[in-house]
Amino acid sequence: MVNYVDQIKDIEAELKKTKYNKKTQHHIGLTKAKLARLKEKQTTRSGGGGRKEGYDVRKTGDGTVIMIGYPSVGKSTLLNGLTDANSKIGYYAFTTLTVVPGLMKYKHAKIQILDVPGVVRGAASGVGRGKEVLSVMRTCDMVLLLIDVNYPEHYTVLLKEIRDTDLRMNQEKPDVKIRKTPKGGIQIGKTVKLPDLDDKTIVSILNEFKINNANVLIRDNINVDQFIDCVEGNKIYVPAITVVNKIDTASPERVKEVMKLVKADIAISADKKKHLNQMQELIFQRLNLIRIYLKEPRKPADMEEPLIMFKDCTIKDVCNKLHKDFVDKFKFSRIWGKSAKFDGQKILKLIHVLKDKDVLELHMK
């Protein structure tokens, strides 16, 4: 039986010792493609076609946030501080053995926050229920990365484990189109310069993935890793917040040092409930939530309880959230606000994109 683990370790070691420059660009690109293929094969073999690993979590509310961190980093304490949950708290590892959901109510939004077991090195390969925990991330709208101020070295470990589970945090999906063709080789079109990715490397990567004939169109400046992600086509792109916790146990100077080291967005003390209000606002903003006020025909708009939606939502998205039959019954709408050319504009199409604080009046057949 092929030992993918050893092969993966050997290639990762080779990549670490190879310095990147123009001369090694092609070699590194091809090596990374081989590494991705080996990990793909390893995942396929370990899957065994059986039950999909993961926790059964029912999504509720206007958005779902998952807290990821090492055991005893303070996830349960933070969950209890932000939401109505009652997650068990203990000062030892692996207190949380299942997913504990809580609901954070903020600016009329109801945001589900999930407390999951701690992640450790090797989680993506199954250590410490890692596969189960990380699989939940793929269904969430945002990741909250929690780092103990006393253990900043956990940050790089968590990043690797999250990356190995095919999540890409705080990245936009690159504008890359790969269309397989029956013949003609690899045809490459680009609208931008690619200083870190030449045509030879693109062809070699595609060949490594058994793609020998295809039309490729690249509209974003991407690197080798991003192109491999596009070829694999199984990545999830989510916003993320990096949080440094337990700042009450370190000096202000140390907190600043760690925040810079892990590129943190905010520093808190979940135990002392310090900066939790600022954190709620940050979660709301990073989820890209907007408020849509609904109005019935010939009645004033309800400006007290907005409908919470994601940025760039359409009228169709609103209809789907309100009732499963609204899309089929939709006749037209009227809109007041930033997305309308004038107040009360009549909109006939469901694809109209709404903006924050728009007032929407739906008319049904």
N, C-alpha and C positions, 0 to 999 in steps of 0.2 A: 504493500500500500504506500502511495506517495506521501512523504512527510512534508506537508505544506508549512508547518510551523517552523521547522528548521530552515527551509528555503526562504521564508519570509524574513526570519531573523538575519540570515546571511545578506539578503538584498538591502535590508534597512541599515545594516552595519556598513555596507559598501557606500550607500548614499551619504551616510554621516561623514565618511572620510574623504569623499570626493568634493573638491572645491568647485563652485559654480563659476564658469566664465564662458566666453564665446566658443572656446575649443571643446568644452565638456557639455555644452548645452544639449546637443543631440543625444549623447550617451546618457545623461541624466534623465532626459525625457523618455527614452526607450526603457531605461531601468525602472522608472516610476510606473510606466505602463505595465511592465511585467509584474511589478509588485501588486498593482491593482487587480490584475488578472488572477494572481495566486490567491489573494484575499477573497476574490469572487468565488473561486473554486472551493476554497476552504469553507466558506459560508454555505455553499450549495451542498457540500458533502456533510457538514455538521447538521444541516437542517433535517436531512433524512426523510423529508416529505411528511413528517408527523404534525402534531399539534403546534400551531404557531406560538412561540414563546412570548410572554407578556402578561400584564395584569389587565383585567377587564374593568375599564374605567368609563363610566357614562359621562359624556361631556354635557355640562349645563352652563347656563349663563351666557354672557356676551363675548367671552373669550376665555381661553384656558392657558394657565402658566404653570410650568413644572419647575420645582426647585431641585437643583442638582448640586451635590457637594459630598465631601467625605463624611463618614460616620461621625456623629457628635459635633458637627460644625454649627448646629443651632437651627436646623430647618424646622423642627417641631415647635420650638419656641417662637420662631418668626411667624410660622403659620398661625399660631394662636394669637399673636399680636396684630396680625393683619386682617384676620377673618373671624368668622363665628365658629371655627373648628375647635375641637378639643383633642388635639393630638397628644399622645403620651410623651412625657418629657423625662429623660434620664441622662445621667452624666456618664454614660458608657456607650460603647459602640453598638450599632444595630438595634437601637430601641424600636425604630419603626420597621415593622416586618411586612406591612402591606401598604397600599396606597391610601393615604388619608386626605380626602378632599375638604377644602374649606371655601367659603364664598366671601369675597371681599366686595363690599358695597362702597362705591366711590363715584361721585358726580353722576348719580343715577345709573351707573354701570354696575352689573353684577358679574364679577370676574372670578372664575374658578381657579383656585391655587392648589396644586397637588404636592403633598409631602410624600416622598418616596424613600426607600432604603438608601443608605449611603453608597456612593460609588467609590471603588478603589482601583488601583492599577490592575489592568487585565480584565476590567469589567466587560468590555466589548467582546471578549473571548469567553465570558461566562463566569468569571470569578465573582463571588459574593452576590449572586443573583443579578449580576450586571446586565446580562442580555435582557432580562425581564424589565429592569428599570429603564434601560436606554430605549427599549422598544416603545415605551409610553411617550417618549419625547417626540416621536415621529407624528403623533396625532395632536400635539399641542401647538398653540399659536405663538408662544414665547418661552424662552428658557431663562431662568434666573440662576445664575452661577454663583454659589455661595462659598466664600473663602474665609477660613479662620485667619485672623491677622497674625497669629503665632505660627502658622504653617503655610506661607506663601508658595512653597514648593509644590503644593498640591495643584496649583493652577495649571501648570504645564501637563501634568498627568491627566487632569480632567479634560483639557482641550484635546489631547490625543484620543482618549476614549470616546469622546463625543464625535470627533472626526471619523473614527473607525466605525461608528454606527451610521455613517452616511448623512450626518447633519452638517449643515454649513451655517454657522451663526453670523449674523450681521453682514451677510453677503446677499447681493442681488443675483438672481439667476442670469448668467451671461446670455447675451443675444447671439446664439450660435445655432445654425441649422445644419443638420447632417442628414442627407437623403440618399439612401442606398440606391444604386442603379445596377442594371444587369451587366453592363460592360462600360468601357471607357476609362478605367482607372480612377484615380483620385483627382478631381477638379476642385481647385481652391479659389474662392473669391473672398476678398477682404475690403472693408471700407475704412479700416484703421491700420496704423502701423503696429506691428507686433515685435517689439525689441527682444522679448524673452521666448519667442516661439517662431521658428522658421518653418518653411514648407517641408523640408526634409524630415523634421521631427514630427510634424503633423501626419505625414504619410506613414512613418514608422509606427506611430502610436495606433493609427487605424489598422494597419496590418497586424499588429500585435493582438488586436481585438477581432481578427479574422474579417476585417472590412477591407476589401481590395478594390471595390468600385463604389464611388459615392461622389455626390456634389456637396461641397462644404462651403457655407457662407458664414463669415465671422464679422460681427458688427461692433464688438467690444474689445478693448485692449485686455487680453487675458494671458495668463501664464500656462505652463505645462500642466500643473495640477488642475486648474480650472477647465482646461480642454479635456483632460481625462474624465473629469466629472461629467462633462457634457456627453462624452462618448458612452459612458456607463448609463447615464440617464435616470439614475435612481436616487438622486440627492434631494434632500428636503432643506429648503432655505427658510430660516426663521430669525426673527429679531431676538436679541439677548441682552441681559443686564448683568454686569459683573458687580457683585456686592462683597465688600469686606466686612465681616462680622466680628463681634467681641472686642470692639475698640475700647471698651472699658477696662480691658486687661493689658493694654499697651500704652506707651507714651504717645503724645500727639506727633512727635517727630517720627516714631516708628510707623504710625498709621499712615502718614504722608508717604513715607518710603515704600511701604507695601502697596499702597494705592497706585503709585507710579509704576511699580514693578509688574503688577497684574493688570494694569490699565483699567482700574475700577471706575465705575460710574458713580458709586456712592459708598460711604462708610457708615455703619450702623452698630448699635448694640441692641440686639433683639431682646436680651435679658432685661436691660434697663429701659427698653422702649424708646431708645434715642434715635431720632431721624426717621421714624416709621411713617410719619405724615408725608415727608418729602419722598419717601420710597413709593408710597401709594400714587402720588402724582407722576412719578417717573414710570411706573408700570402702566398707568393710563396712557401716557404720551407714547411710549415705545410700542404699545399694542396698536397704535394708529387708529384709535377709536374716534368716531364722530357722533354728533347728536342730530337726529332727524325728528322734527316735530310734526305730528300727524294732525290733519284737519279733515273733518267731515264736511261734505257739501252744505252750504248755507249755515254753517255753524263756525264759531271762532275756533282757532287752533288751540290744541292742548299744549300750552307752554310750560306746564309744570312737570310732566313726565315724558321726556324724549325717548325715542327708540334709539338704542345704541347699536351702531353699525361700524364696520371697518371702513377705513379710508378708501376712496375710489369705488365704493359700492354703487350699484345701479338700482333703478326702480324695480327691476326684476328681483334683485337680492332682497329688497324690502318686502316685496310681495311673498317671496318664499318664506321669509321669517315670520310674517304675520299669519299666513294660512296656506296650506298646501294647494288650495283651489284658486287662489288669487291670480296666479299667472294666467291660467286659462280664461278666467272671467274678466281680465283687465280690458278696459275700453280706452281710457285716456287718463291723464293726470294734469293737475295744475301745480305750479311750483312758485314759491316766493323765496328769495334768498340768493346766495352767491352763484349758484349754478344756473339761475334763470336769466334770460336777457332782459326781462321786465317782470314786475310783480304779477303773479297770476298767469304766467305763461302756460299755454296749453301744450302738453307733451304727449305725442301719440306713440312713442317708442319706449319699450322696456329697457333699452340699452343706455338711456340717459344716465350720466354719472352725476351723483349727488355730492354736495359739499356740506361741511359742518354748519349746523344751525339752519339748514334749509327747512322750509315748511312744505309738506307734501300732502296734497289732496288727491285721493284715489277715486276714480269713477269706474264702477263695474258694470258689466253687461246684465 
